[in-house]
């Protein structure tokens, strides 16, 4: 549908979608409630940082470092035994 062909409201007619008793301004309490609700929504979607996850991460990192150290020791032993 083209907006040029849609029926237009005449300038003297009141806006029927707007209630004349409603104020356009938002009260301070409503504004604070909206901000609080938004903060709670954002907080609820964040990824939790649990101590268990940190412990598992540090254990995995320690195992990875131990494996890398054993690999370096093996390669060093091979190089020294072959006399390269």
C-alpha positions, -999 to 999 in steps of 0.1 A, spaced: 0 0 0 13 34 -9 12 61 17 3 86 -9 -30 67 -15 -38 61 21 -65 83 37 -50 114 54 -62 131 85 -73 167 80 -54 193 101 -83 203 122 -92 167 134 -79 155 167 -56 126 170 -79 97 179 -50 74 189 -39 96 217 -59 100 249 -63 136 259 -60 128 296 -26 112 293 6 132 299 35 128 274 62 130 301 74 98 320 75 101 357 108 97 377 95 65 393 86 50 360 120 60 346 139 44 375 118 12 372 126 10 335 164 14 343 163 -11 371 144 -36 349 169 -32 321 199 -37 345 183 -68 359 177 -82 324 213 -75 314 226 -90 347 205 -122 342 221 -129 308 257 -126 319 279 -157 320 285 -168 356 321 -170 368 321 -198 393 350 -210 414 346 -245 400 351 -232 364 383 -214 375 396 -245 392 390 -266 361 406 -240 339 437 -238 361 440 -276 362 437 -279 324 463 -251 320 487 -269 344 482 -302 325 489 -285 292 521 -269 306 533 -302 320 527 -319 286 546 -291 268 575 -294 293 577 -332 288 576 -327 250 605 -302 252 625 -326 274 619 -354 249 629 -333 219 660 -321 238 670 -357 246 666 -368 210 687 -339 197 714 -345 223 715 -383 216 718 -379 179 745 -352 181 727 -327 158 
